[in-house]
Amino acid sequence: MEVTPLIQAGRQVIERYAASGFRVSGTIFLCPVIVFPDRTVEWPDAAITRESLQPVVDHGDIELLLLGQGRRMGPVSVALRAALKQHGIAIEPMDTGAACRTYNMLLAEERRVAAALLRPI
């Protein structure tokens, strides 16, 4: 029985993550990234702030942001949650591995999801 999720062609799939970076749909990134269903962008200012997550708001078609915070998850400020909520975006913090797996699963379900990923160092 095939258990690999079927994902539409052209979608950004997280293939690998490590302390050195990420491989997303065949492209290697050596820095934190924000992965959208249609593209992946470098996240050079990987601070967890409203300003650094503005690309998620600007995308305009995201309902859930998975926040991969490295090896361990931490809290997200109430102010950041509220700022994203104003744009219809929920944020879920988790460790980076869980964020990568969850993103791929939700992408297969054609959910409007993005993942902001810090390297698991």
C-alpha positions in Angstrom: 0.0 0.0 0.0 1.3 3.4 -1.0 1.4 5.8 2.0 3.3 8.7 0.5 1.1 11.8 0.2 0.2 12.9 -3.3 1.2 16.5 -3.9 0.3 18.5 -6.9 3.1 19.2 -9.4 4.8 22.6 -8.8 4.2 22.6 -5.1 7.1 23.2 -2.7 7.8 20.0 -0.8 10.2 20.0 2.2 12.5 17.0 1.4 15.1 17.3 4.0 16.1 19.4 7.0 19.3 19.5 9.0 21.5 21.8 11.1 23.1 22.8 7.8 19.9 23.9 6.1 16.9 22.6 4.1 16.2 21.0 0.7 12.9 22.1 -0.7 11.8 20.7 -4.0 15.3 20.0 -5.0 16.8 23.4 -4.0 19.2 23.6 -1.1 18.9 26.5 1.3 21.7 27.1 3.9 19.7 29.6 5.9 16.3 29.8 7.6 13.4 29.8 5.1 9.7 30.5 4.7 8.1 27.8 2.6 4.9 28.6 0.7 2.9 26.2 -1.5 4.1 28.0 -4.6 7.6 29.2 -3.6 10.3 29.2 -1.0 12.1 32.4 0.2 15.1 32.9 2.4 14.4 34.2 5.8 17.6 36.1 6.6 16.1 38.0 9.5 14.9 34.9 11.3 13.7 36.8 14.3 10.2 35.8 15.3 8.6 39.2 14.9 5.7 40.7 12.9 8.2 42.5 10.7 10.2 39.4 9.8 7.0 37.4 9.1 5.6 40.1 6.8 6.1 37.9 3.7 3.5 35.6 5.1 1.0 38.4 5.4 2.0 39.7 1.9 1.4 36.3 0.3 -2.3 36.8 0.9 -3.4 33.2 0.7 -2.2 31.6 4.0 -4.5 30.5 6.8 -1.9 28.6 8.9 1.7 29.4 9.6 3.8 26.6 11.1 6.7 28.0 13.0 9.6 25.6 13.2 11.8 26.9 16.1 14.8 24.6 15.9 15.1 21.7 18.2 12.6 22.9 20.7 9.5 25.0 20.6 8.9 28.1 22.6 5.9 30.5 23.1 4.8 33.0 20.5 3.9 36.4 21.8 0.2 37.4 22.2 1.0 40.5 20.1 2.3 38.4 17.2 -0.6 36.0 17.3 -3.0 39.0 17.3 -1.2 40.7 14.4 -1.4 37.6 12.2 -5.0 36.9 13.3 -6.0 40.3 11.9 -5.0 38.9 8.5 -6.8 35.6 9.0 -3.6 33.7 9.8 -3.2 31.3 12.8 0.3 30.5 14.0 1.4 27.1 15.5 4.9 26.9 17.1 6.7 23.6 17.1 10.1 22.1 16.6 11.5 22.3 13.1 11.1 18.6 12.3 7.4 18.5 13.3 6.9 21.7 11.3 8.4 20.1 8.2 6.3 16.9 8.5 3.1 18.8 9.3 3.6 21.2 6.4 4.0 18.4 3.9 0.9 16.6 5.2 -1.2 19.8 5.1 0.1 20.6 1.6 -1.0 17.2 0.4 -4.5 18.1 1.8 -4.3 21.3 -0.2 -4.5 23.5 2.8 -3.4 27.1 2.7 -0.3 26.6 4.8 3.2 28.1 5.1 6.2 27.1 7.2 8.8 29.5 8.7 11.7 27.3 9.5 14.8 27.9 11.7 17.6 25.3 11.3 17.6 22.6 14.0 20.9 23.5 15.7 
